[in-house]
Amino acid sequence: MRRAWILALGLLAAAACGERKELSLAEQGSRIYAANCTICHNPEPGCDGVDGPALAGSPHELIEARVMRAEYPPGYTPKRPTRRMRPLPYLKPHIEALAAYLGGLEAEAHSQ
């Protein structure tokens, strides 16, 4: 719940400062990722983090399953055998943005 308030306050502060620029879905996802995912995953989504693997190129189905239920979609083989991630249901409204951001980084993930 605390993270949800921090995220909401950050988004409100960003909207109140300066010009109001409409962010693309991928730009929104980048901000959501930075605020919520980099604690375990690398700030650079194409690189592994301390606790979580690289996420660049992750499909929508995987992001939704991991964020909402801390599960993997049927038939998916995890990159790491750990089960440390917990559900983050407060991010439900932002799954589309995360998928737009991370999915758009697929080529980058394969070029490193």
N, C-alpha and C positions, 0 to 999 in steps of 0.2 A: 504494500500500500504506500509506503514511504517513497519508493521509486516512482510510482504513478504520480504523486504530488510533485516530485522534483521534475519529472518530465513535463508535466502540465505547466508548471511555473516557468520552466525554460522556454517552452513554446510561446507562452504568453509574453514573456520578456522580449523574445526575438521579434514578435509581432508588434510590440509597442515601440521598439527602437527604430528610428530612422524611417526610410522608405519601406513601404510594404511591398515586398516582392513575392510573387507566387512561386513557390518551390515546386519543382517537378517531383513526381513520385519517387524517383531514384534519389534526389537530393534529400527528401524527407527521410528516406530509408537510411541514407548515410548518417544523418543526425541521430536517428533512433539507434542505429548500430553503435555509434560512438558513445551514446549515453547509457546503453544497456548491455552491450555484448563484449566490449573490450576488456572488461574486468577478467574474463576467462579466455576470450579469443584475442588474437593479436589486433592492434589498431589497424594494421594492414590486413584486410580480409584474405589476401592471397597467401598469407603466412600462418603457420601454426602458432597458437598461443600457449601460454603456460599450462592451462588446464583443458583448453578446447582446440580442436583442429581448425585448419583454414576453412573458411566458409564461402569463398569466392566461387561462383557458379552453382551454388546450392539451389535446387528447384523449389518451387512454391510448396509442393507436397511435403518435402522434408522440413522446411522452415515451419510450416504450420504444425506438423506432428511434434517436432521438438519443442517449440515455444508453448503450445497449448497443453501437451500431455507428457512431455519429456520422453516420448516414444519415437520409434523409427517407423516409417511407412512400410507396408508389407513388401518383402523382397529386398529391402535396402540392407547393404552390408556396411556397418559402421566403420569409420576410419580409425577409431580407438575403442577398445573394449570397456572403457569406464562408463559408469552410469551416474556421474556427478551432477549433471544438469538437472535442475528442478523445473517444473512448469512455471511459466511466466504469463499467466492469463491476462494480466493488465495490458499486455502488448497485442492483444487480439485485434484492436482497430488498426494496428500498424503492420500487420503481416504482409499486406499487399505492397507497402512501401519497402519493407525489408527484402521481399522477393524481387522487386524491381531493381533495387540497388545491388544485391548480391548476385542475382541472375545476370545482370549486365556486366559483371566482372569476370565472366567465364573465360574469355580469351586471355585475360591477364593471369588468371590462375594457372593456365596451362603453359604460359610463356616463361614462367619463373623456374 
